[in-house]
Amino acid sequence: PLLAQGITTVFVNPDGGGPTDLVVQRERLLEHGLGVNVARLVPHGSVRRVVLGMEDHAPSADELQEMRAIVRRGMEAGAFGLSSGLYYAPGSYATTEEVIELAKVVSEFGGVSVAVDPQSMEMLKGAEIDYRDGLQGAGFAINNPNVQRSCGCGNSFS
């Protein structure tokens, strides 16, 4: 049905939600074949939940390192980038610095950082401009308020 509607590519794990094991997700997606291109995103909220649960506090250095490792594994598994739903818990508990640190890992792979609407970015403990400036410092070029990216490339399943 998607292809019949002219949809050729879908992004999965939006708004910071979805599985953090993208290897297993890929296997499940391929079980019955894909009718469209699938770009998987590492879900920030799920990464945070794996490490911190639903706690409202900044990660310790060790916890942040564990979060970086999960993001790195996702990118190595072919993720297109990082999604964040900063309106939704536990993503809403993240600091600007936390999101930027995870985006730095994504930028090493030429990935994208996708955030929900700019109003959600304001829910970070830092201001939206700090988030955008930090992403630019992490190697992302800001193309519009919702998507920050360093290149137009992605990973496919082939």
N, C-alpha and C positions, 0 to 999 in steps of 0.2 A: 503493500500500500504506500509506503513512503516514496519509493521510486516512481510510482504512478503519479504522485503529486509533484514530481520534479525535484524531490529532495534527494540529493546524492551523497551528502555527508551529514553525520550527526555527531555531536559532542556528548559524551557521557560523563557522569559524575559531576554534574553542575552544582553550583552554589555551595561548594565545600563538602558535599555528601557523596557517599558511595564507598565501595570497598577500597582498602588500602593495598591489598594484594592484587596487583594488576596482572600478574602472571596467571593466576587462577581466573580472573575476570576474562582475560583473552581466551583462555581455553574454553570457557563456557560460551563466550560469544561465537567461537568458531565451530562449536559442536554441530550446529544445524546450518551452517553457512550464513554469510552476510549478504544482504541485498544492496547495501549501501556502504560507503566508507565510514569507518568509525574512528573518531579521534578521542582517545581516553585522556582524562585529566586526573592528576593526583588531587584528591579532595582534602583541602586544608582542615576542615572541621573534623573529618574522620581521623586524620593524622593526629590532631590534637586530642581527640577522644581516646585513641589508643594509648597515648602517653600520659595524659593528665586526667582522663575521665571527664566528668562534667564540672571540674573545679574551676573557679573563677580566680586564677592567679597566673602570673607570668611564669614560664618554665624556668627551672634552674639551668645552669650551664649543661649539666648531664642530660636533662630532659630535652633541651633544645638540640643537643647533639643527636639524641635518639630520633627526634622529629626530622632533622636533616637527613639522617640515614634512611628513614622511610621514604622521604621524598626522592632521594637519590635512587633507591631501588625502583621506585615507580618510573622515574625517567629512564633508567637502564632497561626497564621492561617495555619501553616504547611509548611512554606517555607524551602527549603533545605539550603539556604544561601543568600548571597549578590552578585549581579553582578555589575560590573562597566565597563563602556566603557570610559576610561579616554582620549580617542582620540576625543570623540564627546562632543559638548556643550550640556548641561551645566556641564557635568562631568569633562571636561577639565579645568574648573575653580576651581575645588576642591583643597584644600591643602592636603598635606600628613596627617596632624593631623585630618582633617575632616574624611577622609576615615578610618583611624585607629579607631577613636571614634565610627564610625558606625560598623566597624568590631568587636569591643569589644562586642557590643550588640549581634551580630550574634554568637560570640564564647560562650556566656552564654548558648546558645541552642545547642551547639555542631555542629553548621553549618559550611558552607564553605564560603570563599571569593574568587570569580572568577573574575580575571581581564583579559582584552585582552592582546595582546602580550607585552613583556617587554618594547618595544620601547614606547608604550603608557604610561606605568608607568612613564617614564622619563618626560612626559608632566606635571606631577605634579610639583608644585612649589618646592618641595623637591626632592632629588635624589631617584632613584629606591631603593638603598640600605636602605634608611631611611624608605621607605614604607615596605619593606620586614622585616627589623628589628622591626618596629612598630607592624606589624602583629604577629611576633613571640612573642613580648611582650604582645600582646592581647590574647595570648593563642593558636595561630595557629602554626602548624608545616609546614614548607615549604617543599613540596614534589617535585615540579617542578616550573619553572618560571611562569606558567600560573594559577596554582591552588594552593591555600593555604588552608589547612584544619586541623581541630582538630580531626576529626574521620571520619570513612567511613560510618557513619550512615545517614539516611535520613528519611523523613516523607512520608507516603503514604496516600492515600485517604480512606483506609479502616478503 
